[in-house]
Amino acid sequence: MSVEIKSLLENTDKSKLINYLIRLADRDESIKSELLMEFGEPDEELEMELIMESINRAIREGSNRGYIDYRGCNHVCAVFDECTSRGEICYDAGGIDIALDIYAYVLRRAAGISSRADSSSGALTDSINRCIADIAKLCAEVQDENKYCNYLIKLASKKVFLEFDDIAVALFEIASHMVNVKSAVKLRNAFAKLIDQTRYGIEYLKDRQTEIEYNIIEKLEGKQAAISFAYKNIDIDNLRKTVVSYAMEMKDYYEAERLCVEASEKYHNNHILVKTWLVQLFELYSITGETDKLEAAAKALIYDGKTSYYYKLKEEYIRLGIWEQKYPVILGELKEKLMRHLYAEILKSEHEWVLLFELLKQDNSLIEQCAEVLAPYYPKEIFRMYSEMILHRATDVNDRRGYRWICGSIEKLSKLGGTAEATNVINSLREKYPRRAALIDELGKTEAKIIRDKSIINEEVLV
């Protein structure tokens, strides 16, 4: 069809084609917008009219007595994303101000529905973050920083963001990288006003205010002045990270280590923060080559569940030529200190089938995790344990969804090679639950599929 259309248009009189496009544009403003975007410049008034209409319609369609439910919120957020994409197109076409106006409008509407929408899917946060990321990208490339800095300060000061102050903070943060002496005063005053008006999370806002002050000082006074400011506010985690990064950049590894160790000791009761600083220490010791310290940091992370550091530590041991010596030691430590399902994954990656089977015998809840890799070596035991697992789980399900899960497990048992055992499980369930019509129905489908798959395999073998 596209070839036919192309041929038709190529042989059409130009004036006739132009008149046709004009009629289309007069009937449909979205087509007019596309034509302007493709062959001229975006029309700001037209673009904003289309964006507003699109969002208003989506909110009307997604609302029920003023409330936007889960599905409605996802629909509205999909429209937010379409509008943000439209802003990106305008930006690429040279309409920087139009793009920024679109992003700003999407953010205001997103904040406006936040208190009356079921945003549990995370779609609203994703739409907001995408929009903010586009604003940051746009502002990083503009020439007239003062103009866009003042625009963002004014936008962030809108009342609509009082209920969703993360947006305001993000906009202030972008603006802080573009300030001059005059706009810095405006930004500080605007942020102080946000803190005065907010009802929740004041301590969080004060910390973010301090972090933004760091950006302002760096912009107006330089890096050294900003680092000095950061040291005075080192208890704020993000500023400590900034100082550590600067120390690493300056190759002051002793200072970087001191700051990291100090933080890990200070936050010893905060599991997440301790892990963050251990990661930083691991990276530091990777640079300094302090193997013992690197090993200690890696093991602490591994035992905490971040098993990716097992493989990083392994790489370091291999590089040093001590892997063969260290391997049995660390494997023994992992057995004692790591959660069993995580230990099982490491054994699988190392092809330690004997150890994995011993672990499975100690904890048969790992059967689904281990069955596929162990079945070729211990078929009889694996098929028995898998069958027992299915029969046990069947006692806890009483609806078709659960029955389908049971039957999926039976099918997997057959594919592992335990077709006879799978058939036995089907017969056992039929005998135990003869009155569960839905279960009997699903078992029949599964049995037929197993027989069909087996006959196909047999035919392939004969061929």
HUMO-V758832 format. One record per backbone hydrogen bond with DSSP energy under -1.0 kcal/mol. CO is the residue of the C=O (numbers start at 1). NH is the residue of the N-H. If there is no record, write none. Layout:
# HUMO-V758832
CO;NH  CO;NH
This chain:
# HUMO-V758832
1;5  2;6  3;7  4;8  5;9  6;10  7;11  9;12  13;17  14;18  15;19  16;20  17;21  18;22  19;23  20;24  21;25  22;26  23;27  24;28  28;32  29;33  30;34  31;35  32;36  33;37  34;38  35;39  36;40  43;47  44;48  45;49  46;50  47;51  48;52  49;53  50;54  51;55  52;56  53;57  54;58  55;59  56;60  57;61  58;62  64;67  67;64  68;118  69;73  70;74  71;75  72;76  73;77  74;78  75;79  76;80  77;81  78;82  79;83  80;84  81;85  82;86  83;87  84;88  85;89  86;90  87;91  88;92  89;93  90;95  91;94  94;96  95;99  96;100  97;101  98;102  99;103  100;104  101;105  102;106  103;107  104;108  105;109  106;110  107;111  108;112  109;113  113;116  116;68  117;119  119;122  122;126  123;127  124;128  125;129  126;130  127;131  128;132  129;133  130;134  131;135  132;136  133;137  134;138  135;139  136;140  138;141  143;145  144;148  145;149  146;150  147;151  148;152  149;153  150;154  151;155  152;156  153;157  155;158  158;161  159;162  164;167  165;169  166;170  167;171  168;172  169;173  170;174  171;175  172;176  174;177  175;178  180;184  181;185  182;186  183;187  184;188  185;189  186;190  187;191  188;192  189;193  190;194  191;195  192;196  193;197  194;198  201;205  202;206  203;207  204;208  205;209  206;210  207;211  208;212  209;213  210;214  211;215  212;216  213;217  214;218  215;219  216;220  217;221  222;226  223;227  224;228  225;229  226;230  227;231  228;232  231;234  233;236  236;240  237;241  238;242  239;243  240;244  241;245  242;246  243;247  244;248  245;249  246;250  247;252  248;251  251;253  252;256  253;257  254;258  255;259  256;260  257;261  258;262  259;263  260;264  261;265  262;266  263;267  265;268  267;270  270;274  271;275  272;276  273;277  274;278  275;279  276;280  277;281  278;282  279;283  280;284  281;285  282;286  283;287  284;288  285;289  289;291  290;294  291;295  292;296  293;297  294;298  295;299  296;300  297;301  298;302  299;303  301;306  302;305  305;307  306;309  307;310  308;312  309;313  310;314  311;315  312;316  313;317  314;318  315;319  316;320  317;322  322;326  323;327  326;330  327;331  328;332  329;333  330;334  331;335  332;336  333;337  334;338  339;343  340;344  341;345  342;346  343;347  344;348  345;349  346;350  347;352  348;351  351;353  352;356  353;357  354;358  355;359  356;360  357;361  358;362  359;363  363;366  364;367  366;370  367;371  370;374  371;375  374;377  374;378  378;382  379;383  380;384  381;385  382;386  383;387  384;388  385;389  386;390  387;391  388;392  389;393  390;394  392;395  393;396  399;403  400;404  401;405  402;406  403;407  404;408  405;409  406;410  407;411  408;412  409;413  410;414  411;415  412;416  413;418  414;417  418;422  419;423  420;424  421;425  422;426  423;427  424;428  425;429  426;430  427;431  428;432  429;433  433;436  435;437  436;440  437;441  438;442  439;443  440;444  441;445  442;446  443;447  444;448  445;449  446;450  447;451  448;452  449;453  450;454  451;455  452;456  453;457  454;458  455;459  456;460  457;461  458;462  459;463
